[in-house]
Amino acid sequence: MIFLSDKPKLILAPMAGVTDKAFRELCVSYGADMTLSEMASSKALTFNDKKTAHLLSISEDERPCGIQIFGDDPETMAQGAKRAMEFSPDWIDINMGCPAPKVASNGGGSSLMKNPDLAARIVEAVSKAVKTQVTVKMRTGWDEESVNAPLLAKMCEQAGAKAITVHGRTKQQMYADPIDFETIARVKSSVSIPVIGNGNVKDVPSAMEMLEKTGCDALMIGRGALGRPWIFARIKSGLFENVSVPEPTIDERICVLKKHIEKICLYKGEEVGMREARKHAAWYIKGIRGAAKYRNTVSTLCHIDDLYSLCDEIIAKNSSIGSDDEELEKFGFNNLYL
């Protein structure tokens, strides 16, 4: 199974409007072992929707990469999965965890946790429709009164799922704390397939806590990677090499920001790329001196030259603030962020 190895793999979580090809490639270059596409509507796939198809383009620089689909009808999901296979994903993931109203209120995403029988039929239909591995991403339950991830995970395994990702929150929690490690551990005990822990993994201590408290086989990282694609390398160094790699300097962070936005513009064109660059730039500059002022500028970016000018200004006013270059060189990570 591609999810198992001698060391827990680090997987980039699917995030709508974020984990496009540019971001996936960047995260892999900084240590992500696997990636997942933005979620795609199975119904839109069956209609050959061009916008949806654009989401699913996969390059060799981001593999292994899976495609995540959502929906609430077994046959439509099966047909959508077949269409997704035209993009040669390394596996198909079924979304049973999205809490967004536009998804959950229409029967997809986390609402499937309220109907385990339907969820299992979807897994069975998709598993029969494609020749690659099928996985499921779910939450712990709909709310505190209906935490049923262990039961649903077992049903999904019996229906053909080859791995289960559990986001340690209920749908009603959205992204509020705390993370329910106990339920993820119960899922791990209830199935024989790999279990991937997800939720608030943002540094070495939180990654270690997820592994130790749940016994999960791999980790999925989502919001912790926003504006910090190097998180994968830092966690790997801390977990597997006992090396503490500091956060990058401001100069290094801005270098990665430019590389990221250049990739977006390469794949989507400058007009679309710079609109999408605004949110990413805001994440990269979070916490630096003058961030509030820079965010106002970021919100109006239209041309990549404007981004370059902003980056020059940020570096000029924040140069050498951040990590210790001598420490980076000591551990052989002086070029980690460049």
HUQUI-V221499 format. One record per residue. PHI is phi in whole degrees, -180 to 180 (none if undefined). PSI is psi in radians with two decimals (999 if undefined). OMEGA is omega in degrees with one decimal (none if undefined). Layout:
phi = [PHI PHI]
psi = [PSI PSI]
omega = [OMEGA OMEGA]
This chain:
phi = [none -70 -91 -108 -159 -68 -123 -56 -77 -109 -117 -76 -73 -74 -136 -60 76 -128 -86 -81 -59 -61 -71 -62 -61 -63 -64 -64 -65 -108 112 -64 -83 -150 -136 -132 -70 -60 -67 -120 -71 -63 -65 -64 -63 -69 -91 57 -63 -66 -64 -66 -61 -63 -65 -102 -64 -122 -102 -71 -82 -126 -85 -67 -133 -103 -112 -101 -122 -137 162 -132 -120 -55 -67 -65 -64 -64 -67 -64 -64 -61 -65 -64 -64 -65 -97 57 -72 -83 -166 -113 -112 -103 -82 -126 -129 -62 -94 -60 -54 -67 -99 -67 -74 -104 95 -96 58 -67 -66 -65 -69 -83 -135 -57 -63 -65 -58 -66 -65 -65 -61 -63 -64 -68 -62 -77 -84 -124 -101 -104 -69 -117 -126 -133 -115 -133 -103 -74 169 -73 -150 -64 -84 -136 -77 -131 -57 -60 -66 -64 -61 -64 -64 -67 -61 -66 -85 125 -65 -105 -166 -129 -103 -119 -83 -75 -141 -83 -61 -66 -69 57 -124 -82 -78 -94 -85 -92 -67 -60 -68 -62 -64 -67 -63 -58 -76 -91 -128 -107 -92 -60 -120 -110 -87 -141 129 63 -82 -135 -164 -63 -60 -71 -67 -65 -63 -61 -66 -72 -85 -115 71 -66 -89 -155 -121 -114 -117 -116 -63 -64 -95 -68 71 -145 -62 -73 -56 -65 -66 -66 -67 -60 -63 -72 -76 -105 -121 56 -114 -93 -94 -69 -63 -66 -68 -60 -57 -67 -62 -67 -62 -67 -56 -62 -61 -63 -68 -62 -65 -60 -66 -62 -85 -120 88 -66 -62 -70 -59 -74 -64 -74 -64 -59 -69 -65 -61 -62 -71 -65 -91 -56 90 -84 -64 83 -60 -61 -67 -66 -61 -63 -69 -57 -67 -117 -59 -128 -129 -66 -64 -66 -64 -60 -65 -63 -61 -62 -66 -62 -64 -62 -94 -129 -54 71 -88 140 -76 -87 -61 -65 -67 -62 -67 -56 -97 77 -116 -65 -113 -60 -102 -106]
psi = [2.41 -0.21 -0.14 2.45 3.10 -0.39 2.47 2.25 2.65 2.13 2.33 2.18 2.63 2.27 2.09 2.29 0.12 -0.94 1.06 -3.11 -0.71 -0.81 -0.67 -0.79 -0.72 -0.78 -0.67 -0.68 -0.37 0.39 -0.10 2.31 -0.51 2.76 2.84 2.51 2.91 2.62 2.48 2.42 2.20 -0.63 -0.77 -0.63 -0.71 -0.37 0.06 0.69 2.16 -0.66 -0.73 -0.74 -0.62 -0.53 -0.41 0.06 2.25 2.32 2.89 -0.29 0.03 0.19 2.72 2.38 2.27 2.83 2.25 2.31 2.72 2.77 -3.13 0.16 2.15 -0.80 -0.75 -0.68 -0.69 -0.77 -0.66 -0.69 -0.71 -0.74 -0.69 -0.54 -0.32 -0.29 0.13 0.90 2.79 -0.30 2.92 2.27 2.39 2.17 2.01 0.42 -0.23 2.18 -0.04 2.31 -0.66 -0.33 -0.94 -0.60 -0.23 0.27 -0.15 -3.01 -2.37 -0.31 -0.36 -0.37 -0.31 -0.16 1.28 -0.63 -0.77 -0.74 -0.77 -0.66 -0.63 -0.80 -0.76 -0.77 -0.77 -0.72 -0.63 -0.40 -0.43 2.79 0.11 3.02 2.51 2.31 2.97 2.39 2.14 3.03 -3.07 -0.43 -3.14 -0.80 -3.08 -0.47 -0.15 0.87 1.86 0.33 -0.72 -0.75 -0.84 -0.69 -0.74 -0.74 -0.68 -0.68 -0.79 -0.46 -0.13 -0.05 2.46 -0.11 2.70 2.25 2.30 2.05 2.11 0.76 2.75 2.94 -0.73 -0.45 -0.43 -1.85 0.38 2.65 2.83 2.95 2.34 1.47 -0.60 -0.76 -0.66 -0.71 -0.64 -0.64 -0.78 -0.66 -0.36 -0.24 2.86 -0.05 2.87 2.50 2.29 2.15 2.39 2.45 1.92 0.40 1.89 -0.11 -3.07 -0.83 -0.73 -0.58 -0.75 -0.69 -0.76 -0.78 -0.79 -0.64 -0.32 -0.43 0.31 2.80 -0.38 2.93 2.46 2.27 2.21 -1.63 -0.41 -0.31 -0.07 2.04 0.14 1.00 -0.33 -0.06 -0.59 -0.78 -0.69 -0.75 -0.74 -0.76 -0.74 -0.71 -0.77 -0.33 -0.06 0.65 2.21 1.83 2.13 2.86 2.65 2.75 2.95 -0.75 -0.79 -0.71 -0.76 -0.57 -0.75 -0.70 -0.84 -0.74 -0.71 -0.87 -0.60 -0.66 -0.77 -0.81 -0.59 -0.75 -0.48 -0.07 2.74 -0.70 -0.92 -0.73 -0.71 -0.51 -0.76 -0.42 -0.47 -0.82 -0.68 -0.76 -0.69 -0.64 -0.70 -0.64 -0.01 2.25 -0.16 2.82 2.24 0.28 -0.68 -0.74 -0.75 -0.58 -0.62 -0.70 -0.74 -0.67 -0.18 0.14 2.29 -0.45 2.57 -0.48 -0.55 -0.67 -0.76 -0.71 -0.75 -0.75 -0.72 -0.71 -0.77 -0.79 -0.71 -0.62 -0.18 0.16 2.38 0.15 2.19 -2.32 2.84 2.00 -0.60 -0.64 -0.70 -0.78 -0.63 -0.71 0.13 0.41 0.43 -0.33 0.30 -0.65 0.06 999]
omega = [-175.4 -177.5 -177.3 175.4 -178.7 175.4 179.7 179.1 176.5 -172.6 174.9 -179.0 174.8 177.9 -176.7 178.5 -176.7 -171.4 174.6 -176.2 -179.0 -178.0 179.0 178.6 -179.3 -179.6 177.2 179.9 178.4 168.2 177.1 -178.2 -177.0 179.2 175.9 178.8 165.9 -178.3 -178.7 178.5 177.9 179.8 179.1 178.0 -179.7 177.6 -178.1 179.9 -175.3 179.8 179.4 179.7 -179.6 179.6 -165.8 177.7 -176.8 177.4 179.1 -178.1 -178.6 -178.4 -3.6 -178.5 177.3 174.6 179.1 178.9 176.6 -179.5 -176.8 -179.3 -176.9 -177.3 178.9 178.1 178.4 178.9 177.3 178.5 177.5 178.5 179.7 -178.8 177.7 179.7 174.9 175.5 177.8 171.3 177.2 178.1 179.7 -178.4 172.9 -175.9 -176.1 -179.2 -176.6 -177.8 -176.8 177.5 -175.4 -178.3 178.2 174.3 -179.1 176.4 -175.3 179.2 177.7 178.8 176.7 -178.5 -176.5 -179.9 177.6 179.6 179.9 178.3 177.7 179.0 -179.8 -178.5 -179.3 -179.6 179.1 -174.1 -175.8 -177.7 178.0 178.8 177.4 -179.9 -178.9 172.2 -176.9 170.5 -179.7 -179.2 178.8 176.8 -175.9 -178.7 -176.9 177.1 -172.9 -178.1 179.4 178.6 -178.0 178.9 179.0 178.4 179.1 177.1 -179.7 -179.9 176.1 -180.0 -177.5 174.7 -179.3 170.7 178.5 170.5 -170.6 175.5 172.6 176.8 -177.0 176.8 -171.2 -179.4 179.2 175.4 7.2 173.7 -178.4 179.8 -176.2 -179.1 176.4 178.2 178.2 175.7 179.6 -179.2 -173.4 -177.3 178.3 178.8 179.9 176.7 -177.3 -179.7 -175.8 176.4 176.2 173.6 -172.6 178.8 -177.4 -179.8 -178.8 176.3 179.7 179.3 179.3 -178.9 -174.9 -175.9 -176.7 -174.8 -176.1 -174.5 -177.9 -179.3 174.7 -176.2 -178.8 -174.3 178.0 -179.4 -178.1 -176.8 -177.4 -178.0 178.3 -179.1 -178.2 179.1 -178.8 179.8 178.5 -178.8 -179.2 -176.5 -168.2 -178.1 -178.7 179.4 179.6 179.3 -178.2 174.1 -179.9 173.2 176.6 179.5 -178.6 179.9 -179.6 176.2 178.3 177.1 -179.1 178.8 -179.4 -176.3 176.2 176.6 179.8 -179.1 177.6 -175.5 -172.1 -175.9 -174.1 -175.9 179.1 -177.2 -178.3 173.3 -179.9 -179.4 -173.4 -178.4 -179.9 179.8 178.8 178.2 -178.6 -175.0 -179.9 175.7 179.5 -179.2 -179.2 -175.5 -178.5 179.1 -178.5 178.9 177.4 177.7 -179.2 -175.1 -178.8 -178.3 178.6 -176.9 -177.0 176.0 176.4 177.5 179.7 180.0 178.4 179.6 178.4 180.0 -179.6 -178.9 -178.7 -176.6 -177.1 -173.7 176.8 174.1 178.2 -172.9 -179.6 -176.3 179.6 177.4 178.0 -178.1 179.9 -176.8 176.7 -177.7 -177.3 178.6 -174.7 -171.2 -173.5 none]
